[in-house]
Amino acid sequence: MFFSDIHTRIRFFFLLVLCILIIIVIRVFYIQVFSYDKLSNLAESLWSRELPIGADRGEIYDRNGKVLATNLTTTSLVLIPNQIENKEEVAQKLSKILGSDYEDMLAHVSKKTSIERVHPEGRQLSYDIASQIDELGFDGVYLVKESKRYYPYGSLLSHVLGYVGIDNQGLSGIELTYDEYLTGEDGAIKYFSDGKGNRLELSEVYEEPQNGVNITLTIDLDLQLAAERELDNIMLKYTPEHALILAMDPNTGEILAMASRPNFDPNNYQDYDTETINRNLPIWMTYEPGSTFKITTLAASLEEQTVNLFEDTFYDGGSVNVDGATIHCWKSGGHGAQTYLEVVENSCNPGFVSLGQKLGTNTLMSYITKFGFGEKTGIDLNGESTGILFNPDKMGAVELATTSFGQGISVTPIQQVTAVSAVVNGGSLYEPYLVKSMQEPETNSIIYLKEPVLRRKVISEETSKLARYALESVVANGSGRNAYIENYRVGGKTGTAQKVEDGHYMDGNYILSFIGFMPADNPEIVVYVAIDHPVGVVQYGGTVAAPVAKSILETAISVLDIESSTEGMEKEYNWMDTKYMQIPDVTGMSLEEAKENLKGFSLEYSGDGTKVIYQSPSGNSYVKEDGVVKLMLG
């Protein structure tokens, strides 16, 4: 019995020990197989350290590869508190060199952490300060490579490029929109230390930083420099509240130049107020467009065939009454009898009221929305506005009338340029954009290439052709004469928009503008200029803004290699199966000379005398073949 009990006990203890061994084996197996990575990382974290190496942010280029944003190599201060022996001495000397508070520095060197960054005093140090720290030779005090954003052209293109913060994070503009691509991955030097932080004689591991992706913009630096120069001149000459210039390729939506005033230097963005650095006026600012908006009404009228520019006429007596409201023409007494082509040339408000009435509210507003007004264009920048339009269901006769010539609504400059580009490029509304391509930083091979985005077709090729002709006639014969360039075909439209404050129009306070394009028969560039309340000058867009646009277009001739045209405007124009002929200017000629030059036209005379003192339509206008030309003799 006793023996039996001993064997039982032995078997019991044997099984118990065996179970314990099995549990130990299973536990060891679990640790070695399933928990190895976790435990290894925890162990390594106790004796491994990393000194960070900052990655370079991707560079930004213009369309021709000229650098617009790059990086400077700087150093930053990193502390390993466990390696610092005399913390008071280190804190005292570092605070003195950096010009920081001693107590704050002492807190940094005494912090219970493996690695401590001194922020912001220890970031992006100058060469002189970094040298002083290096000469101290303290254990636990390290200087590591860091990248600082640098804009070689200073304030040029500032609102488009944007700026980055102290941690190299994009905060506005392209820097913000494409931050995830421009930002690289930091590297590090890994080393090992004991529990007290003392460096161990083990191999160091170098992890190379991965630089950010490089970006090429659609911007042309030469055009941008011209725009910036013109804006500087405007600010000196007229001291306006704001001013802006915007240029676009109408056939793709590529932005060629974008600038505004006031601007800022992104290298020192901290020196400017938030409003200045974060408001990109060409996409943010909204205001009543004035007469440049008439291009939309014109295009809608031509597409709907509610008017014949050459044959239909309108009498401008100086004002028109709409539902009890009097709408004046800018010219006292009006322009008298005009063809609708002359209505466009003269920028006659009553004439455009007539065009709007012929279209009707729903039709006009449908074209306004088709041309992209009232919605964001989709440009790849932050801060874009939508503008404000009337609700068609709540529009009366007065709202229809004022909308027809660009009053009572608000739009953005980028909306206007995008819409006019659609009017003159054959009718296609493109999405504007700034980033043309992205390149891998090591090989500079293209990893992304932007293709133009067609949003919709708005008008026909034939309508676009006729609108281009009318707008070319504005520059050749009408209110846009100051944008005319000898031997080049330029089209455009002036704008003089009265500003609104607290629901009332301000006296003598206007936004003067001009939107132009060239060549008029096959546009390669659209330029918009807007000047907010220039001082000491006649308040007309044709007087102030048109010459500025002319200067930009003259730069574009060489930049875009635009060929000259000695023929000028077309000698004839066919529309709706009717031939129109350009009539010569016979004023000042004798009656016999006038008859000789006007062969093929029906002539009517009035007045006494032997010389022509006035003709209607005016010289160089287009008149239906066999049409009537009226001559006044004196």
NUMI-552570 format. One line per 5 residues: their letters; for each residue x, y, z of C-alpha. Coordinates in pm, 1 decimal. Each point is the difference from the previous one (the first is absolute). Layout:
NUMI-552570
a	X/Y/Z ~ ... .
end
This chain:
NUMI-552570
mffsd	0.0/0.0/0.0 ~ 277.9/236.8/91.5 ~ 195.6/-96.6/-313.8 ~ -308.0/54.3/-202.7 ~ -38.0/346.6/151.7 .
ihtri	365.0/86.4/-77.7 ~ -39.3/-98.3/-365.6 ~ -318.1/197.6/-20.3 ~ 173.9/301.2/143.1 ~ 291.0/-39.8/-241.0 .
rfffl	-232.6/-23.2/-294.7 ~ -191.1/303.5/125.8 ~ 316.8/212.2/37.5 ~ 130.4/-126.9/-333.0 ~ -318.3/106.2/-177.9 .
lvlci	6.3/332.8/184.4 ~ 359.2/69.6/-104.4 ~ -77.7/-112.9/-353.6 ~ -295.8/240.5/-20.9 ~ 213.2/283.1/131.5 .
liiiv	269.7/-77.2/-258.2 ~ -258.8/-13.2/-276.4 ~ -139.8/337.9/110.2 ~ 351.6/145.0/9.0 ~ 77.6/-135.3/-346.4 .
irvfy	-327.9/139.4/-138.6 ~ 67.7/336.1/163.6 ~ 354.8/15.5/-134.6 ~ -127.3/-101.2/-344.2 ~ -266.5/273.2/12.2 .
iqvfs	252.8/261.8/106.8 ~ 255.4/-103.0/-259.8 ~ -247.9/-27.8/-286.4 ~ -301.2/222.9/62.1 ~ 132.2/272.1/235.2 .
ydkls	355.2/21.8/-125.9 ~ -42.4/319.1/-203.9 ~ -189.7/181.6/271.7 ~ 240.8/-93.0/278.6 ~ 301.8/61.4/-219.8 .
nlaes	-125.2/348.7/-78.8 ~ -64.8/70.0/367.0 ~ 348.2/-119.2/91.6 ~ 159.1/195.4/-282.6 ~ -183.0/316.7/106.5 .
lwsre	179.2/-20.0/334.2 ~ 348.5/11.6/-150.4 ~ -37.5/134.9/-355.2 ~ -17.9/368.8/-88.8 ~ -62.6/197.8/-319.7 .
lpiga	137.9/334.2/-111.2 ~ -241.9/132.6/-264.6 ~ 117.5/112.9/-345.6 ~ -250.1/228.4/-172.8 ~ -114.2/-76.4/-355.1 .
drgei	-4.9/273.7/-262.8 ~ -337.0/125.7/-110.4 ~ -71.1/-45.7/-370.7 ~ 106.7/291.8/-220.0 ~ -246.5/208.0/-203.6 .
ydrng	82.7/112.2/-356.2 ~ -159.9/218.8/-263.8 ~ -105.4/-158.8/-330.5 ~ 353.3/44.3/-138.5 ~ 180.7/-157.8/295.3 .
kvlat	97.3/319.8/183.6 ~ 7.4/-48.8/378.7 ~ -274.5/184.1/189.7 ~ 28.1/-176.4/336.7 ~ 296.8/-196.4/133.0 .
nlttt	171.0/-86.6/330.9 ~ 290.2/120.2/209.7 ~ 191.0/-240.3/224.4 ~ -7.0/114.6/363.0 ~ 62.2/-162.2/337.4 .
slvli	-217.1/-53.3/305.2 ~ 76.8/-70.8/364.4 ~ -81.9/-344.2/141.2 ~ 63.3/-104.4/362.8 ~ 38.8/-342.9/158.8 .
pnqie	-60.0/88.1/368.0 ~ 144.8/-327.6/140.6 ~ 339.8/81.2/-153.3 ~ 16.2/352.0/145.7 ~ 194.1/0.0/327.1 .
nkeev	5.4/364.8/114.9 ~ -350.1/102.3/-96.9 ~ 17.1/345.7/160.1 ~ 316.7/94.1/-191.5 ~ -135.4/-133.3/-330.8 .
aqkls	-331.0/182.4/49.5 ~ 176.2/324.8/87.8 ~ 231.9/0.2/-302.3 ~ -262.5/-115.0/-249.7 ~ -253.9/260.4/117.0 .
kilgs	263.1/270.9/-32.7 ~ 91.0/-98.8/-357.0 ~ -362.8/-43.6/-109.4 ~ -128.3/306.5/188.1 ~ -262.2/-211.0/175.7 .
dyedm	-118.8/-26.8/361.5 ~ 233.4/-197.3/232.7 ~ -284.1/-171.6/187.7 ~ -155.5/-116.2/-327.8 ~ 333.8/-137.6/-118.1 .
lahvs	59.4/-173.8/333.6 ~ -337.6/-169.1/-40.9 ~ 108.3/-124.6/-342.2 ~ 332.7/-147.5/117.2 ~ -163.8/-156.6/307.0 .
kktsi	-296.1/-155.5/-176.6 ~ -56.2/-373.6/52.9 ~ 6.2/-95.7/-366.6 ~ 237.6/-176.0/-235.8 ~ 28.3/292.0/-246.3 .
ervhp	-110.3/361.5/47.0 ~ -37.5/265.5/-271.3 ~ 37.3/362.4/104.4 ~ -290.5/174.3/-169.8 ~ -8.9/259.5/-146.3 .
egrql	328.4/162.2/107.2 ~ 205.4/-303.1/-100.4 ~ -148.6/-40.5/-348.9 ~ 160.8/111.6/-326.9 ~ 305.0/153.8/165.0 .
sydia	229.1/245.3/-173.9 ~ 356.1/-107.3/-78.7 ~ 139.9/227.7/270.7 ~ -225.4/-133.3/277.2 ~ 49.5/-361.7/-107.5 .
sqide	378.2/51.1/12.2 ~ -17.4/139.8/353.3 ~ -200.7/-301.1/120.3 ~ 233.3/-242.7/-174.5 ~ 302.5/157.0/170.2 .
lgfdg	-146.4/-74.7/344.3 ~ 67.7/-371.5/-49.7 ~ -259.7/-113.1/256.9 ~ -107.8/-365.0/11.5 ~ -367.4/-39.6/-82.2 .
vylvk	-11.8/321.3/-206.7 ~ -34.7/-73.3/-372.4 ~ -42.3/205.4/-317.4 ~ -198.8/-178.6/-271.1 ~ -69.1/87.5/-363.7 .
eskry	-328.4/171.6/-76.0 ~ -149.4/147.9/-314.5 ~ -134.1/355.2/-21.2 ~ -233.2/112.9/-280.6 ~ 138.1/277.0/-218.5 .
ypygs	-164.8/209.2/-272.0 ~ 275.8/149.6/-220.7 ~ -228.3/266.2/-152.7 ~ -135.6/124.7/331.0 ~ -353.9/133.1/-32.0 .
llshv	-42.4/-109.1/-363.4 ~ -295.8/-237.5/-38.9 ~ -38.8/4.2/378.2 ~ -372.5/-76.3/19.8 ~ 26.2/-282.2/-252.6 .
lgyvg	303.0/-168.3/155.8 ~ -119.8/62.8/355.7 ~ 230.2/-62.9/295.1 ~ 104.0/-268.2/249.3 ~ 22.2/2.8/378.9 .
idnqg	294.8/-71.5/227.8 ~ -59.9/-375.3/-37.1 ~ 10.7/26.6/-381.5 ~ -374.3/-58.6/-25.8 ~ -185.8/179.5/-279.7 .
lsgie	-238.5/264.7/132.1 ~ -137.9/163.2/-315.6 ~ 14.7/0.9/-379.5 ~ 167.7/-279.2/-194.7 ~ 198.3/-82.1/314.3 .
ltyde	-326.4/-92.5/175.1 ~ -195.5/-152.6/-288.9 ~ 283.5/-236.4/-93.6 ~ 153.8/-35.0/346.8 ~ -26.0/-380.5/5.5 .
yltge	209.7/-21.0/-317.3 ~ 251.6/271.9/84.1 ~ 67.8/-136.1/349.7 ~ 279.1/-258.0/18.6 ~ 74.6/-268.7/260.7 .
dgaik	263.8/86.1/259.2 ~ 297.7/-228.1/48.2 ~ 202.6/-69.4/316.3 ~ 329.8/-116.7/146.6 ~ -75.1/-291.0/237.1 .
yfsdg	242.9/-74.4/281.1 ~ -7.0/-198.4/328.3 ~ 37.1/107.6/363.7 ~ -18.1/-159.7/343.5 ~ -262.0/64.6/265.3 .
kgnrl	174.5/321.1/105.7 ~ 5.3/132.9/-354.3 ~ 370.9/-61.2/-56.9 ~ 81.2/-74.5/-361.8 ~ 97.2/-362.1/-67.0 .
elsev	269.5/-111.9/-239.4 ~ -240.6/-170.3/-238.4 ~ -54.3/54.1/-371.0 ~ -200.2/307.2/-97.8 ~ -276.2/-26.5/-259.0 .
yeepq	-54.7/281.3/-253.8 ~ -351.5/35.4/-141.0 ~ 9.9/230.4/-299.4 ~ -276.8/264.1/-19.5 ~ -239.6/-19.0/-295.4 .
ngvni	-48.2/341.7/-160.4 ~ -343.0/122.5/-110.5 ~ -133.3/-6.2/-354.9 ~ 97.5/290.4/-228.2 ~ -280.9/197.7/-163.9 .
tltid	-8.8/195.5/-328.7 ~ -258.5/277.2/-29.9 ~ -176.4/137.8/-306.9 ~ 134.6/345.3/94.1 ~ 239.8/170.0/-241.5 .
ldlql	257.3/190.1/204.3 ~ 54.9/267.7/-267.3 ~ -372.4/75.9/-19.6 ~ -21.6/-7.9/377.5 ~ 286.1/249.0/30.2 .
aaere	-178.2/229.2/-247.1 ~ -323.1/-22.1/201.9 ~ 181.7/71.9/326.5 ~ 178.4/296.0/-157.2 ~ -324.8/148.4/-128.6 .
ldnim	-164.3/-39.4/339.0 ~ 290.1/176.3/169.7 ~ -39.9/287.4/-246.9 ~ -375.3/12.2/61.7 ~ 48.8/21.7/375.8 .
lkytp	253.1/281.8/-35.7 ~ -200.8/193.5/-256.2 ~ -358.4/-36.3/124.5 ~ 26.2/-127.7/362.3 ~ -309.4/-222.1/-36.0 .
ehali	-146.8/-210.0/279.4 ~ 64.8/-319.2/-195.7 ~ 122.4/-102.2/-343.5 ~ 31.5/-332.2/-180.2 ~ 106.9/-157.7/-328.0 .
lamdp	-96.0/-344.9/-123.9 ~ 107.8/-170.8/-325.6 ~ -117.6/-336.0/-134.0 ~ 37.3/-221.6/-304.4 ~ -362.0/-9.3/-123.5 .
ntgei	49.8/-331.0/-180.4 ~ 104.9/-203.4/304.8 ~ -80.5/189.4/321.1 ~ 369.9/34.9/89.0 ~ 70.1/305.2/216.5 .
lamas	292.4/190.9/-153.7 ~ 22.8/280.7/257.6 ~ -182.7/92.6/320.4 ~ 88.5/291.1/223.9 ~ -165.8/253.4/228.0 .
rpnfd	69.9/284.4/238.8 ~ 45.2/14.4/290.9 ~ 235.7/-298.2/4.6 ~ 261.3/-140.7/238.4 ~ 340.0/-169.5/19.0 .
pnnyq	-56.4/-367.6/92.6 ~ 356.9/-16.9/132.9 ~ -117.8/231.7/279.8 ~ -374.8/-59.0/10.4 ~ -3.6/63.6/375.6 .
dydte	50.3/370.5/-70.1 ~ -341.6/36.0/-169.8 ~ -358.0/-3.1/119.9 ~ -216.0/-307.4/-55.2 ~ -228.3/173.8/-249.1 .
tinrn	289.3/91.3/-229.8 ~ 161.5/-343.7/-9.6 ~ -316.6/-209.2/-27.2 ~ -212.2/190.3/-251.6 ~ 88.6/-80.8/-359.3 .
lpiwm	-206.8/271.4/-168.5 ~ -28.2/-153.8/-351.6 ~ -191.1/-295.3/145.9 ~ -135.2/145.9/327.4 ~ -115.8/353.6/-76.4 .
tyepg	-362.3/44.1/-112.8 ~ -149.1/318.3/-143.3 ~ -238.7/130.3/-262.5 ~ 183.2/-58.8/-327.3 ~ -146.9/286.6/-200.4 .
stfki	38.1/7.8/-375.8 ~ 242.4/-290.1/-34.0 ~ -300.1/-216.9/87.4 ~ -174.1/122.2/-315.9 ~ 202.9/-258.8/-189.6 .
ttlaa	-222.7/-267.5/155.9 ~ -318.4/179.4/-108.6 ~ 146.1/48.0/-347.4 ~ 92.3/-367.6/-37.9 ~ -344.4/-114.8/119.0 .
sleeq	-173.5/236.9/-244.0 ~ 208.8/-122.1/-292.3 ~ -47.4/-366.3/89.5 ~ -378.7/43.6/32.7 ~ -2.6/212.1/-320.4 .
tvnlf	-213.4/266.6/165.4 ~ 201.6/275.0/-169.5 ~ 189.6/66.2/-320.9 ~ 300.4/212.9/88.7 ~ 29.2/157.7/-343.2 .
edtfy	-360.8/44.8/-102.7 ~ -205.7/59.6/314.2 ~ 12.3/350.0/145.9 ~ -59.6/162.9/335.8 ~ -60.7/364.2/81.9 .
dggsv	174.9/121.4/313.5 ~ -147.2/319.7/135.7 ~ 223.4/2.0/304.4 ~ -218.9/-204.9/233.5 ~ -269.3/-263.2/14.3 .
nvdga	-286.1/-39.9/246.8 ~ -55.6/-349.3/132.9 ~ -295.6/-51.6/230.4 ~ 38.1/349.0/145.8 ~ 381.3/-15.0/30.4 .
tihcw	212.7/220.5/-225.6 ~ 315.1/-161.6/-138.4 ~ 246.7/244.2/-149.9 ~ 256.6/-34.2/-272.5 ~ 351.8/112.0/94.8 .
ksggh	-14.7/253.7/-283.8 ~ -212.2/304.3/77.1 ~ -273.9/20.9/-259.9 ~ 67.8/-352.6/-119.8 ~ 144.0/-134.4/-323.3 .
gaqty	-305.6/46.3/-219.8 ~ -73.8/-257.3/-269.9 ~ 240.0/-296.1/4.1 ~ 35.9/-346.6/-136.0 ~ 37.8/-255.5/277.9 .
levve	363.4/-34.8/-98.2 ~ 35.8/368.8/88.1 ~ -190.1/-66.9/324.2 ~ 278.5/-243.3/89.0 ~ 274.2/236.2/-118.1 .
nscnp	-144.8/287.8/199.8 ~ -78.9/-216.2/307.6 ~ -348.3/149.4/1.7 ~ -197.6/-103.1/310.2 ~ -348.5/64.5/-144.1 .
gfvsl	97.7/-207.2/-303.9 ~ 96.8/-293.5/219.1 ~ -322.6/38.1/196.7 ~ -170.7/-53.0/-334.2 ~ 206.2/-315.0/-63.5 .
gqklg	-92.4/-134.3/341.5 ~ -368.8/66.5/-58.3 ~ 14.1/-181.8/-334.6 ~ 149.2/-304.0/176.3 ~ -229.0/-0.3/301.7 .
tntlm	85.4/-83.9/359.2 ~ 16.9/-378.6/-18.8 ~ 205.6/-12.5/-318.6 ~ 250.9/263.4/112.5 ~ 44.0/-158.3/341.7 .
syitk	43.4/-345.3/-152.7 ~ 294.3/128.0/-204.6 ~ 146.4/179.2/299.2 ~ 5.0/-327.1/195.4 ~ 124.7/-196.9/-302.5 .
fgfge	295.6/236.9/-19.7 ~ 85.5/-92.4/359.9 ~ -121.8/300.1/197.7 ~ -147.7/-72.3/342.2 ~ 223.9/-303.6/58.2 .
ktgid	366.5/-69.1/66.2 ~ 214.5/-49.6/-306.2 ~ 186.8/-287.8/164.9 ~ 343.9/159.5/-19.5 ~ 257.4/-188.3/210.3 .
lnges	38.6/265.3/270.4 ~ -162.3/51.9/338.6 ~ -229.2/293.7/75.7 ~ -206.4/25.3/-320.4 ~ -333.5/187.0/19.0 .
tgilf	-318.7/-66.0/-197.3 ~ -144.0/348.1/-51.6 ~ -368.9/91.5/29.3 ~ -271.0/-17.5/-266.9 ~ -367.6/91.4/4.1 .
npdkm	-248.3/-282.6/46.4 ~ -176.0/-17.0/-340.1 ~ -331.2/-70.5/170.2 ~ 24.5/329.1/189.9 ~ 134.9/218.6/-280.4 .
gavel	-209.3/284.9/-128.8 ~ 45.2/223.1/-302.6 ~ 255.3/221.1/177.5 ~ 214.8/-294.5/113.1 ~ -1.6/-138.7/-353.6 .
attsf	102.3/339.1/-136.4 ~ 288.1/57.8/243.7 ~ 129.5/-356.1/-31.8 ~ 22.5/50.4/-376.8 ~ 276.6/256.8/45.1 .
gqgis	168.0/-146.3/310.4 ~ -162.1/184.5/289.1 ~ -173.3/-142.1/308.0 ~ 190.3/-329.2/-8.3 ~ 349.2/-87.8/124.4 .
vtpiq	263.6/-219.1/-163.0 ~ 366.5/-88.2/46.4 ~ 281.7/87.4/-242.4 ~ 73.7/-368.7/-64.9 ~ -364.5/-54.4/-94.9 .
qvtav	16.5/285.9/-249.5 ~ 320.7/-121.1/-162.3 ~ -131.2/-356.3/-22.4 ~ -329.9/114.5/-152.4 ~ 156.7/236.9/-254.1 .
savvn	246.5/-273.9/-96.4 ~ -299.5/-218.3/-85.2 ~ -155.0/280.1/-203.9 ~ 310.1/48.1/-216.1 ~ 146.4/-353.1/-22.9 .
ggsly	-288.1/-151.0/-194.0 ~ -245.3/-41.2/286.7 ~ 174.2/-246.4/234.8 ~ 4.2/69.5/375.1 ~ 321.3/-138.6/153.2 .
epylv	91.5/-45.4/363.7 ~ 289.9/233.0/86.9 ~ 307.6/-155.0/158.7 ~ 352.0/79.7/120.2 ~ 185.5/-330.0/38.5 .
ksmqe	113.7/-134.0/-335.6 ~ 201.5/-303.9/112.4 ~ 176.3/-175.3/288.8 ~ 347.7/-150.4/-11.1 ~ 175.3/-268.9/206.1 .
petns	272.8/186.0/193.9 ~ 295.8/-232.9/-69.5 ~ -33.9/-49.1/-375.5 ~ -238.7/291.0/-72.8 ~ -212.2/-238.7/-206.5 .
iiylk	-363.9/103.4/-40.3 ~ -237.3/-191.5/225.3 ~ -308.8/214.8/-66.9 ~ -101.2/210.6/-299.3 ~ -310.4/218.2/11.1 .
epvlr	-236.5/-13.3/-295.0 ~ -246.8/285.2/-70.3 ~ -344.3/-59.6/149.2 ~ -293.3/97.4/-222.3 ~ -297.6/80.8/218.7 .
rkvis	-251.8/57.9/-277.3 ~ -63.8/147.4/-342.0 ~ -189.6/328.1/36.9 ~ -24.7/163.3/-343.6 ~ 72.6/-99.7/-358.8 .
eetsk	318.0/64.1/-199.0 ~ -192.4/240.5/-222.8 ~ -127.6/200.7/296.0 ~ 350.2/12.6/146.0 ~ 137.0/125.4/-331.7 .
larya	-253.9/280.0/-16.4 ~ 55.6/95.7/367.0 ~ 375.7/20.2/-65.6 ~ -64.1/229.7/-292.1 ~ -223.8/229.5/207.5 .
lesvv	256.6/16.6/281.8 ~ 279.4/65.9/-247.3 ~ -210.4/284.5/-131.7 ~ -21.5/139.2/356.7 ~ 380.1/35.7/1.4 .
angsg	26.4/119.6/-359.4 ~ -290.0/244.1/2.4 ~ -152.2/26.4/346.5 ~ 65.6/46.2/370.7 ~ 300.0/-236.6/6.0 .
rnayi	221.7/200.8/-236.2 ~ 271.9/38.9/262.8 ~ 69.1/-374.4/-23.8 ~ 60.3/14.1/-375.6 ~ 340.1/-133.7/-116.6 .
enyrv	120.4/90.9/-347.7 ~ 12.2/-298.7/-238.3 ~ -157.1/-235.1/255.9 ~ -361.2/-102.8/36.8 ~ -128.1/74.0/350.0 .
ggktg	-351.1/-39.9/134.2 ~ -139.6/106.4/333.7 ~ -250.0/185.2/214.5 ~ 27.5/279.5/253.0 ~ -176.0/14.4/335.7 .
taqkv	-82.1/283.3/241.7 ~ -190.4/-140.1/298.4 ~ -130.2/219.9/278.8 ~ 71.8/-149.4/343.2 ~ -266.4/-79.9/255.6 .
edghy	16.7/67.1/374.5 ~ -283.1/-77.5/244.0 ~ -239.1/-53.8/-289.3 ~ 72.5/334.3/-166.8 ~ 220.7/95.1/-292.8 .
mdgny	300.4/209.8/101.4 ~ 62.5/335.9/-163.3 ~ 319.1/16.7/-206.0 ~ 116.7/-345.0/109.5 ~ 38.0/-251.3/-283.6 .
ilsfi	175.9/-320.4/-95.4 ~ 150.9/62.2/-342.5 ~ 69.1/-303.0/-212.7 ~ 85.7/-133.2/-342.3 ~ -3.3/-351.9/-135.0 .
gfmpa	183.4/-61.8/-326.5 ~ 125.1/-282.8/-220.1 ~ 228.8/-56.7/-297.6 ~ 23.9/-88.4/-279.5 ~ -365.3/85.9/-47.8 .
dnpei	-51.1/-260.6/-272.2 ~ 169.4/-283.9/194.5 ~ 51.0/101.0/365.8 ~ 304.0/-129.7/188.9 ~ -34.7/215.5/311.3 .
vvyva	-273.6/176.2/196.8 ~ 106.7/280.6/236.5 ~ -212.5/162.7/269.1 ~ 97.5/318.0/185.9 ~ -201.8/148.4/287.5 .
idhpv	89.3/310.8/202.1 ~ -200.3/84.0/310.4 ~ -56.9/375.1/47.0 ~ 302.7/161.3/-168.8 ~ 60.8/355.9/117.6 .
gvvqy	60.2/309.4/-210.8 ~ -115.0/-137.9/-335.1 ~ -310.8/-3.7/-219.6 ~ -209.4/-296.3/116.1 ~ -25.5/-208.1/-318.8 .
ggtva	124.3/-352.4/-58.2 ~ 107.5/90.7/-351.2 ~ 216.1/283.3/133.1 ~ 170.1/-175.1/293.1 ~ -22.4/-378.0/-36.4 .
apvak	20.7/-45.3/-378.7 ~ 357.3/140.0/-32.9 ~ 115.1/-240.2/273.1 ~ -151.5/-295.4/-185.5 ~ 167.6/123.5/-317.8 .
silet	338.6/-10.8/172.4 ~ -58.8/-359.6/115.5 ~ -111.8/-101.6/-348.6 ~ 309.3/158.8/-151.3 ~ 211.6/-217.1/231.1 .
aisvl	-206.3/-301.7/-105.1 ~ 92.0/61.6/-365.9 ~ 360.2/-96.6/66.5 ~ -66.9/-251.7/277.9 ~ -259.1/-196.0/-200.7 .
diess	157.8/79.1/-338.8 ~ -319.5/150.6/-140.4 ~ 27.1/88.8/-367.9 ~ -98.3/342.9/-126.2 ~ -287.6/51.5/-242.1 .
tegme	17.7/280.7/-254.6 ~ -350.9/-72.0/-128.2 ~ -169.5/121.7/316.4 ~ -369.0/-85.1/33.1 ~ -164.7/-222.9/-259.4 .
keynw	-108.6/170.7/-318.7 ~ -324.9/-185.2/-6.3 ~ -209.0/-202.0/234.5 ~ -261.8/-263.6/-73.1 ~ -261.6/-73.2/261.7 .
mdtky	-337.1/-168.8/-32.4 ~ 55.2/-29.7/-378.6 ~ 19.9/378.5/-39.0 ~ 310.6/174.2/-133.6 ~ 121.3/309.2/181.3 .
mqipd	256.9/235.7/-145.7 ~ 230.0/240.1/179.4 ~ -69.2/354.4/-114.5 ~ 275.5/258.4/-34.3 ~ 13.4/324.6/192.2 .
vtgms	-98.1/269.9/-251.6 ~ -34.3/295.8/235.9 ~ 192.6/296.7/-136.3 ~ -24.0/-126.1/-359.3 ~ -181.6/175.1/-281.1 .
leeak	-334.5/-143.8/-101.5 ~ 148.4/-143.5/-319.0 ~ 286.4/-165.5/189.1 ~ -247.5/-144.9/250.1 ~ -214.8/-148.0/-276.3 .
enlkg	306.6/-161.8/-152.2 ~ 101.0/-157.6/330.1 ~ -352.7/-113.4/87.1 ~ -78.3/-192.2/-316.7 ~ -224.6/-293.8/84.0 .
fsley	-189.2/186.2/273.0 ~ -323.5/199.2/-20.3 ~ 62.5/363.3/87.2 ~ -231.0/254.5/162.3 ~ 91.9/368.0/33.5 .
sgdgt	-99.1/285.7/224.9 ~ 130.2/353.2/50.0 ~ 155.3/247.3/-243.1 ~ 357.1/13.1/-119.4 ~ 254.7/-196.2/-196.5 .
kviyq	187.1/-183.1/278.4 ~ -103.0/-286.5/225.6 ~ -0.4/117.4/364.1 ~ -170.5/-305.8/155.9 ~ -85.6/-355.8/-102.7 .
spsgn	-216.9/-269.9/153.1 ~ 100.0/-274.8/61.7 ~ 343.9/133.3/84.2 ~ 310.5/-87.8/-198.9 ~ 146.1/-351.2/35.8 .
syvke	-333.2/-136.1/122.1 ~ -153.6/-310.0/-155.5 ~ -315.1/53.7/-203.8 ~ -220.2/-244.5/-186.3 ~ 96.4/-18.8/-368.1 .
dgvvk	-215.7/247.9/-195.7 ~ -83.5/160.7/336.6 ~ -79.4/368.1/45.0 ~ 271.0/250.8/92.7 ~ -120.9/345.5/103.6 .
lmlg	221.2/298.4/-74.2 ~ -33.4/350.6/136.8 ~ 145.6/269.4/-224.1 ~ 127.5/336.0/106.5 .
end
